[in-house]
Amino acid sequence: MQMGRDIELEENPRKGGLRTMPFIIVNESFERVASYGLQTNMIIYLMAFYQMSAATGASILGIWTALSNGLAIVGAIISDSYLGRFRAVAIGSIFTLIGMIILWLTAMIPQLKSLPCSQFLHVCNGATAVQLAVLFSSFGFMSVGAGFVRPCSIMFGADQLEKKENPENQRLVDSYFNWYYASIGISTIFAVTIIVYIQDRYGWQVGFGIPVILMFFSVSMFLIGSPLYIKVKAKESLLIGLLQAVVAAFRKRRTCLPLTGCDDCYHRPLESALLAPSNDFRCLNRACVIQDPQRDLNPDGSASNPWSLCSVEQVESLKALLRVLPMWTSGIMIFVTTSQFSFSVLQTKTMDRHIFPQFEIPAASFSVFMIIALTIWITFYDRVLVPLLSKYTGLPRGLGPITRMGIGLIVSCVSMALSAITESIRRQRAIEEGHDDDPSALVNMSAMWLVPQYALLGVAEAAHAVGQIEFFYSLLPKSMSSIASAMYTIGTAVSSLVGSFLVSGVDRLTSIGGKTSWLSSNINRGHLDYYFWLLAFLSLLNFFYFLVVCRYYEPGNDRSCRLPHESEEQQCDYRLLTES
């Protein structure tokens, strides 16, 4: 994650350039294949070898995902402020490798997992505290590794091409981002197809061992290229500056604000065009008020204590972030719906997954249809719909970002309703065929019924995610463009956490009084369809909340105006979309 472009680079013309790209792209690609290949099928492993219920396993996986995405912000701050991107990526890759080795050992060493039950409903002894500690330590190592690698890897590659004296520099950087994201897409598809197939066909020892080998090559490739890299020196992060503004405003909360027209009362750099902060969120203006020039300022005009006195730009950047928070919260629900793959995997395992008589798609590989739909929609919209719609709307991107976000929210709601209908049909057939007590029995129903709901989720995420980041980009200052990516990552982390709490809450509430939980491990006795209807209802409520939030950003509303120190550039920078 880029936190600003005012960074110092090692000046050495013999370092950096295109020759470093294979090392960096291979590192990230193998990391994605290894990590996504493990996560996709993990619910089956937890239920089979740790005797977890479907709800418990889904909650744990949600917390794991939330931790991996949430730590990306911490990793970015530590990288920019202390370690530098090279060391952050190297440390993160090693942590990920350690976590994968520990997880692989749980499959290799019988004592590290409980014995599988002979029948699904047989009463088994649960995993011991030591076994769970080893399992969770592997998740923890991989989360810390992802927190360092994912926000820093892409910008570390951009640093290698940052040669402003080269007239072809921007073209090379743009080309690099295209290849980078193409490699991520290919890696993700490879992970949810080939790796998952190996796990299903050859077992967990081989299925976990191959990601370990890939991650070992990832670490090795990255470290081998070390002598060729341009390495960015650590410098204060923009996020630290925002935190300083919050702390300074809180520490000076009892300070009286000056009357209007007192521009000299505010701290600002000499080159700043901003004389005074804006009037919205006025409580934050205290952060940049100079109370005692002799105590608050150094001889060169800088703040003697940045945690007590901030610049006007810092305060306005914080306000810009607060302005987009209402719209950001409206996007959490869509990521909750896309994070319900654990239950979809249990559905798919009970259905006919054959495309050809001799070929069966692994249950966890059906998420590839979401990725394919996402890719097709982005390409179709960008190449076909944008030229057509722009003629009628007058907007360069065809539809405004808020409109596309709304479309994504509606489509996700429809997808959940379709999921509920499909599950109701599947469950009814399972009962009619006498599989009430055998959730592992195959139902006479093709798994292709699930493809439309996956495709709709892919379209929903593509429409909403790109629109959301364009919206953030249009309201945040140019210097905060990377915050859009950060907010997207935090959104996925929060949604995973919300999804985990939602699963736990529904499981407890629906099992009160000895009733069968909606999210029972025996999905033929449970009611996944009711749960999907609940998600559809919550998605609909979230859409109405989105419509209310949209009124805050109506044209002419002063609170949503672009900041005076922003770039006038309106075009979205698609490099910010780091998750798909």
C-alpha positions in Angstrom: 0.0 0.0 0.0 1.4 3.3 -1.0 1.2 6.0 1.7 2.7 8.8 -0.2 5.2 9.3 -3.0 7.5 11.6 -1.2 9.9 8.7 -0.4 13.6 8.4 -0.6 15.0 5.8 -2.9 18.5 4.3 -3.1 20.2 6.0 -6.0 21.8 3.3 -8.0 21.1 3.1 -11.8 22.2 -0.5 -11.8 19.3 -1.5 -9.5 15.6 -1.9 -10.1 14.0 -2.0 -13.5 12.1 -4.8 -15.3 14.6 -7.5 -14.4 13.3 -7.4 -10.8 9.7 -8.1 -11.9 9.9 -11.9 -12.1 11.2 -12.1 -8.5 8.4 -9.9 -7.2 5.5 -11.2 -9.3 6.5 -14.8 -8.7 6.7 -14.1 -4.9 3.2 -12.7 -4.8 1.7 -15.3 -7.2 3.0 -18.2 -5.3 1.8 -16.6 -2.0 -1.7 -16.3 -3.4 -1.8 -19.8 -4.8 -0.6 -21.2 -1.5 -2.8 -19.2 0.9 -6.0 -19.3 -1.2 -5.5 -22.9 -1.9 -5.6 -23.6 1.8 -8.5 -21.3 2.7 -11.0 -22.5 0.1 -11.3 -26.1 1.3 -10.5 -25.5 5.0 -14.1 -26.0 6.3 -14.0 -29.6 5.3 -10.7 -30.2 7.1 -11.9 -28.5 10.3 -15.1 -30.6 10.4 -13.4 -33.9 9.5 -10.3 -33.7 11.8 -11.2 -31.3 14.5 -14.9 -32.3 14.9 -16.0 -28.7 14.6 -19.6 -28.0 13.6 -20.3 -26.2 10.4 -21.2 -23.0 12.3 -18.0 -23.1 14.5 -15.8 -23.8 11.5 -17.3 -21.0 9.5 -16.9 -18.6 12.4 -13.2 -19.5 12.8 -12.5 -19.1 9.1 -14.3 -15.7 9.2 -12.1 -14.5 12.0 -9.0 -15.8 10.2 -9.9 -13.9 7.1 -10.7 -10.8 9.1 -7.3 -11.0 10.9 -5.4 -11.4 7.6 -7.1 -8.4 6.0 -7.1 -6.2 9.1 -3.4 -6.8 9.7 -2.7 -5.4 6.3 -3.2 -1.9 7.7 -0.7 -2.6 10.5 1.7 -4.1 8.1 1.5 -1.0 5.9 2.2 1.3 8.8 5.1 -0.7 10.1 6.6 -1.0 6.6 6.3 2.7 5.8 7.4 3.9 9.2 10.0 1.4 10.4 11.0 -1.6 8.2 10.7 -0.5 4.6 8.9 -2.5 2.0 11.7 -5.0 1.2 12.0 -6.2 4.8 8.3 -6.2 5.3 7.7 -8.5 2.3 10.6 -10.7 3.3 9.4 -11.1 6.9 5.8 -11.6 5.8 6.8 -14.3 3.3 8.8 -16.1 6.0 5.9 -15.9 8.5 3.5 -17.3 5.9 5.8 -20.2 5.1 6.1 -21.0 8.8 2.3 -21.0 9.2 1.9 -23.3 6.2 4.5 -25.7 7.5 2.7 -25.9 10.9 -0.6 -26.5 9.1 1.0 -29.2 6.9 2.4 -30.9 10.1 -1.1 -31.2 11.5 -2.0 -33.3 8.5 1.3 -35.3 8.7 1.4 -36.0 12.5 -1.6 -37.9 13.8 -1.2 -36.6 17.3 -1.8 -33.0 16.1 -5.4 -33.6 15.2 -8.2 -35.7 16.5 -9.2 -39.0 14.9 -11.9 -38.7 12.2 -15.4 -40.1 13.0 -16.4 -43.3 11.2 -19.8 -41.7 10.6 -20.7 -38.1 10.4 -23.2 -38.1 13.3 -21.1 -40.5 15.5 -20.2 -38.9 18.9 -16.5 -38.1 18.7 -14.0 -36.7 21.1 -13.2 -33.1 20.2 -9.8 -31.7 19.6 -7.6 -31.1 22.6 -6.4 -27.6 23.7 -2.9 -28.4 22.4 -4.2 -29.5 19.0 -6.3 -26.4 18.7 -3.3 -24.2 19.8 -1.1 -25.7 17.0 -3.9 -25.2 14.4 -4.6 -21.6 15.5 -0.8 -20.8 15.6 -0.6 -21.8 11.9 -3.5 -19.4 11.2 -1.9 -16.7 13.2 1.5 -17.0 11.4 -0.3 -16.9 8.0 -2.3 -13.9 9.0 0.7 -11.9 10.1 2.5 -12.9 6.9 -0.4 -11.8 4.7 -0.6 -8.5 6.7 3.0 -7.7 5.6 3.0 -9.1 2.1 -0.2 -8.0 0.5 -0.1 -4.3 1.2 3.6 -3.9 0.5 4.4 -6.3 -2.4 2.6 -4.4 -5.2 4.1 -1.0 -4.2 7.5 -2.6 -3.7 7.4 -3.6 -7.4 6.3 -0.1 -8.4 9.4 1.3 -6.6 11.6 -0.7 -8.9 10.2 1.2 -11.9 10.1 4.7 -10.3 12.5 6.6 -12.5 10.9 10.0 -13.2 13.6 11.0 -15.6 12.5 8.2 -17.9 9.7 9.4 -20.3 8.4 5.8 -20.6 8.2 5.5 -16.8 4.4 5.9 -16.5 3.8 3.4 -19.3 6.0 0.9 -17.6 4.3 1.3 -14.2 0.8 0.9 -15.8 2.0 -2.2 -17.6 3.4 -3.6 -14.4 0.1 -3.1 -12.5 -1.8 -4.8 -15.3 0.6 -7.8 -15.2 0.5 -7.8 -11.5 -3.3 -8.1 -11.3 -3.4 -10.5 -14.1 -1.0 -12.8 -12.2 -3.2 -12.5 -9.1 -6.3 -13.5 -11.1 -4.5 -16.5 -12.6 -3.1 -17.5 -9.2 -6.5 -17.3 -7.6 -8.1 -19.5 -10.3 -5.2 -21.9 -10.1 -5.6 -22.1 -6.3 -9.4 -22.8 -6.3 -9.1 -25.4 -9.0 -5.8 -27.3 -9.2 -4.9 -27.1 -5.5 -8.4 -27.9 -4.3 -8.5 -30.8 -6.8 -5.2 -32.2 -5.4 -6.6 -32.0 -1.9 -9.7 -33.8 -2.8 -8.0 -36.5 -4.9 -4.7 -37.1 -3.1 -5.6 -36.1 0.5 -4.5 -33.4 2.9 -0.9 -34.4 3.3 -0.2 -33.8 -0.4 -2.8 -31.0 -0.6 -1.1 -29.1 2.2 2.4 -30.1 1.2 2.3 -28.5 -2.3 1.4 -25.0 -1.0 4.4 -25.4 1.4 6.6 -26.1 -1.6 5.2 -23.2 -3.6 5.6 -20.9 -0.6 9.2 -22.0 -0.2 9.9 -21.2 -3.8 8.2 -17.8 -3.3 10.5 -16.9 -0.4 13.5 -18.2 -2.2 12.8 -16.2 -5.4 12.2 -13.0 -3.5 15.4 -13.3 -1.5 17.5 -14.3 -4.5 16.6 -11.0 -6.2 17.7 -8.9 -3.1 20.9 -7.5 -4.7 18.9 -6.1 -7.6 16.2 -4.3 -5.7 15.7 -0.6 -5.1 14.8 -0.5 -1.4 12.7 2.3 -0.1 13.8 3.9 3.2 11.2 3.9 5.9 9.5 7.2 6.4 6.5 8.3 8.4 3.2 6.9 7.2 0.2 9.0 6.2 -1.9 6.9 8.5 0.3 7.9 11.4 -0.4 11.5 10.4 -4.1 10.9 10.6 -3.7 9.3 14.0 -1.7 12.2 15.2 -4.6 14.5 14.2 -7.0 12.5 16.3 -4.7 12.4 19.3 -4.0 16.1 19.1 -7.7 17.0 18.8 -8.5 14.8 21.9 -5.6 16.3 23.9 -6.8 19.8 23.2 -10.5 19.1 23.5 -11.0 21.9 26.1 -9.2 24.5 23.9 -11.3 27.3 22.7 -11.4 27.6 18.9 -10.4 31.0 17.5 -13.0 33.2 15.8 -13.2 33.1 12.0 -10.6 35.1 10.1 -7.8 34.2 12.4 -5.7 32.3 9.9 -2.4 32.9 11.7 -3.7 30.8 14.6 -3.4 27.6 12.5 -0.3 25.6 11.8 0.5 25.0 8.2 3.6 24.5 6.0 4.9 27.6 4.2 4.0 26.1 0.8 0.5 25.2 1.8 -2.4 26.7 0.0 -4.8 26.1 2.9 -5.0 29.0 5.3 -7.6 27.6 7.7 -9.5 24.3 8.2 -13.1 23.9 7.0 -16.1 24.4 9.3 -17.5 20.8 9.3 -16.2 18.5 12.1 -15.1 21.7 13.8 -14.0 19.8 16.9 -11.0 18.5 15.0 -9.8 22.0 14.2 -8.3 22.2 17.7 -5.6 19.8 16.5 -4.0 22.5 14.3 -4.5 25.5 16.7 -1.2 27.1 17.8 -1.6 28.0 21.5 1.9 29.1 22.3 4.2 29.6 19.3 7.4 29.4 21.5 6.3 26.1 23.0 4.5 24.5 20.0 6.9 25.4 17.2 10.5 24.6 16.4 12.8 27.4 15.1 12.2 26.1 11.5 8.4 26.4 11.9 7.7 22.7 12.3 5.7 21.3 15.2 7.7 20.5 18.3 5.3 17.7 19.2 3.3 16.3 16.2 1.0 14.5 18.7 -0.1 17.9 20.1 0.0 20.1 17.0 -0.9 19.1 13.5 -1.0 20.9 10.2 -4.2 22.1 8.5 -3.6 19.5 5.8 -3.6 16.6 8.3 -6.8 17.9 9.8 -8.5 18.2 6.4 -7.3 14.8 5.4 -8.8 13.3 8.5 -12.1 15.1 7.7 -12.0 13.8 4.2 -11.8 10.3 5.6 -14.7 10.9 7.9 -16.8 12.2 5.1 -16.6 8.9 3.2 -17.2 6.6 6.3 -21.0 6.6 5.9 -20.8 5.2 2.4 -18.0 2.8 3.4 -20.3 1.3 6.1 -23.0 0.7 3.5 -20.6 -1.7 1.6 -19.9 -4.0 4.5 -23.0 -6.2 4.0 -22.1 -7.1 0.4 -18.8 -8.6 1.6 -20.7 -10.5 4.3 -22.7 -12.2 1.6 -19.6 -13.1 -0.5 -17.9 -14.6 2.5 -20.5 -17.4 3.0 -18.5 -19.9 0.9 -18.1 -22.4 3.8 -21.8 -23.3 3.7 -21.9 -23.3 -0.1 -19.1 -25.9 0.0 -21.2 -28.1 2.2 -24.1 -27.8 -0.2 -22.0 -28.6 -3.2 -20.5 -31.7 -1.7 -24.0 -33.3 -1.6 -24.8 -32.6 -5.3 -23.7 -34.1 -8.6 -20.6 -32.2 -9.6 -19.8 -34.1 -12.8 -19.3 -32.2 -16.0 -18.2 -35.4 -17.9 -18.7 -38.9 -16.7 -15.0 -39.2 -15.7 -14.5 -35.7 -14.4 -16.0 -34.2 -11.2 -15.4 -30.6 -10.1 -14.2 -30.3 -6.4 -16.9 -28.7 -4.2 -14.6 -25.9 -3.1 -13.7 -25.0 -6.7 -17.1 -23.7 -7.6 -16.0 -20.2 -6.3 -14.1 -20.0 -9.6 -17.4 -19.2 -11.3 -17.6 -16.0 -9.2 -14.1 -15.0 -10.2 -14.9 -15.7 -13.9 -18.1 -13.7 -13.7 -16.3 -10.8 -12.0 -13.6 -10.7 -14.7 -16.2 -10.9 -17.5 -18.3 -8.2 -16.0 -15.4 -5.8 -15.6 -14.2 -6.4 -19.1 -17.7 -6.2 -20.6 -18.5 -3.0 -18.7 -15.2 -1.3 -19.5 -15.1 -2.2 -23.2 -18.7 -2.4 -24.2 -21.1 -0.6 -21.8 -18.9 2.4 -21.0 -18.7 3.7 -24.6 -22.5 3.2 -25.0 -23.6 4.6 -21.7 -21.2 7.6 -21.7 -23.1 8.9 -24.8 -26.3 9.2 -22.8 -25.1 10.0 -19.3 -22.2 12.3 -20.2 -20.0 10.6 -17.7 -16.6 9.2 -18.7 -17.2 5.9 -16.8 -20.8 5.4 -18.2 -22.5 5.4 -14.8 -21.5 7.2 -11.7 -19.8 5.3 -8.9 -22.8 5.6 -6.6 -25.1 4.1 -9.2 -22.8 1.2 -9.8 -22.5 0.6 -6.0 -26.3 0.5 -5.8 -26.5 -2.0 -8.7 -24.0 -4.2 -6.9 -26.0 -4.1 -3.6 -29.2 -5.0 -5.5 -27.6 -7.9 -7.4 -26.1 -9.3 -4.2 -29.6 -9.3 -2.6 -31.0 -11.2 -5.6 -28.1 -13.6 -5.4 -28.9 -14.4 -1.7 -32.6 -14.9 -2.6 -31.6 -17.3 -5.4 -29.3 -19.1 -3.0 -32.2 -19.6 -0.6 -34.5 -20.9 -3.3 -31.9 -23.3 -4.6 -31.1 -24.7 -1.1 -34.8 -25.1 -0.4 -35.1 -27.3 -3.5 -31.9 -29.2 -2.6 -33.0 -29.9 0.9 -36.5 -31.0 -0.1 -35.0 -33.5 -2.6 -32.6 -34.8 0.1 -35.5 -35.4 2.4 -37.7 -37.0 -0.3 -34.8 -39.4 -1.1 -34.4 -40.4 2.5 -31.2 -38.6 3.4 -32.4 -36.9 6.5 -29.7 -38.4 8.7 -26.9 -38.6 6.1 -25.7 -35.2 5.0 -22.8 -36.8 3.1 -25.2 -38.6 0.7 -25.5 -37.4 -2.8 -28.7 -35.8 -3.9 -30.1 -36.4 -7.4 -29.5 -32.7 -8.3 -26.8 -31.1 -10.4 -24.4 -28.7 -8.7 -24.7 -26.5 -11.8 -27.8 -25.1 -10.0 -25.4 -23.1 -7.9 -23.5 -21.5 -10.8 -26.1 -18.6 -11.2 -25.8 -17.5 -7.6 -22.0 -17.5 -7.8 -22.1 -15.6 -11.1 -24.4 -13.0 -9.6 -22.1 -12.5 -6.6 -19.2 -12.0 -8.9 -21.1 -9.3 -10.8 -22.2 -7.7 -7.5 -18.7 -7.5 -6.2 -17.3 -6.2 -9.4 -19.9 -3.5 -9.7 -19.8 -2.4 -6.1 -16.1 -2.7 -5.4 -14.9 -0.7 -8.4 -17.6 1.9 -7.9 -16.8 2.2 -4.2 -13.1 2.8 -4.8 -13.9 5.3 -7.6 -16.2 7.1 -5.1 -13.4 7.2 -2.4 -10.9 8.4 -5.0 -13.2 11.3 -6.0 -13.7 12.6 -2.5 -10.3 12.0 -0.9 -7.3 14.2 -1.7 -4.9 12.9 -4.3 -2.3 12.3 -1.5 -4.7 9.9 0.1 -5.5 7.8 -2.9 -3.9 4.7 -1.2 -6.4 5.2 1.7 -9.1 4.0 -0.8 -7.3 0.7 -1.0 -6.9 0.6 2.7 -10.6 1.2 3.3 -11.5 -1.6 0.9 -9.2 -4.0 2.8 -10.6 -2.9 6.2 -14.1 -3.4 4.7 -13.4 -7.0 3.9 -11.9 -7.5 7.3 -14.8 -6.0 9.1 -17.3 -7.9 7.0 -15.5 -11.2 7.7 -15.8 -10.4 11.4 -19.5 -9.4 11.1 -20.1 -12.6 9.2 -18.4 -14.7 11.9 -20.6 -13.1 14.6 -23.7 -13.5 12.5 -23.1 -17.2 12.1 -22.4 -17.7 15.8 -25.5 -15.7 16.7 -27.8 -17.5 14.3 -26.5 -20.9 15.4 -27.2 -20.1 19.1 -30.6 -18.5 18.7 -32.0 -21.2 16.4 -30.8 -24.0 18.6 -32.4 -22.8 21.8 -34.6 -25.4 23.5 -32.8 -28.3 21.8 -34.0 -27.4 18.3 -32.0 -28.2 15.3 -29.9 -25.2 14.3 -30.4 -23.6 10.9 -26.6 -24.0 10.5 -26.5 -27.6 11.7 -23.6 -29.7 10.4 -26.3 -31.9 9.0 -27.5 -29.5 6.4 -30.4 -31.8 5.5 -31.9 -31.3 9.0 -30.8 -27.7 9.3 -32.2 -24.7 7.3 -29.5 -23.1 5.3 -32.3 -21.7 3.1 -33.6 -19.7 6.1 -30.1 -18.4 6.7 -29.8 -17.3 3.1 -33.2 -15.6 3.3 -32.0 -13.8 6.4 -28.9 -12.6 4.4 -31.2 -11.5 1.5 -33.4 -9.5 4.0 -30.4 -7.9 5.6 -29.0 -7.0 2.2 -32.3 -5.4 1.3 -32.3 -3.4 4.6 -28.7 -2.4 3.8 -29.8 -1.1 0.3 -32.4 1.2 2.0 -29.7 2.4 4.3 -27.5 3.0 1.2 -30.3 5.2 -0.3 -30.4 7.2 2.9 -26.6 7.7 2.9 -26.7 8.8 -0.7 -28.6 11.9 0.4 -25.6 13.0 2.3 -23.6 13.1 -1.0 -26.2 14.9 -3.1 -24.7 17.6 -5.4 -24.6 21.0 -3.7 -24.2 19.4 -0.2 -21.2 21.3 1.1 -20.2 18.4 3.4 -19.4 16.3 0.4 -17.4 18.8 -1.6 -14.0 17.9 -2.9 -11.2 19.4 -0.9 -9.4 22.5 -2.3 -6.0 20.7 -2.2 -7.2 17.8 -4.3 -6.1 16.9 -7.8 -8.8 17.7 -10.3 -8.3 14.3 -11.9 -11.5 12.3 -11.7 -10.5 9.1 -13.4 -10.4 6.0 -11.1 -7.0 4.4 -10.6 -7.8 0.7 -10.9 -4.5 -0.2 -9.3 -6.2 0.5 -6.0 -8.4 -2.6 -6.4 -6.2 -5.0 -4.5 -8.8 -7.6 -3.7 -11.0 -9.6 -6.0 
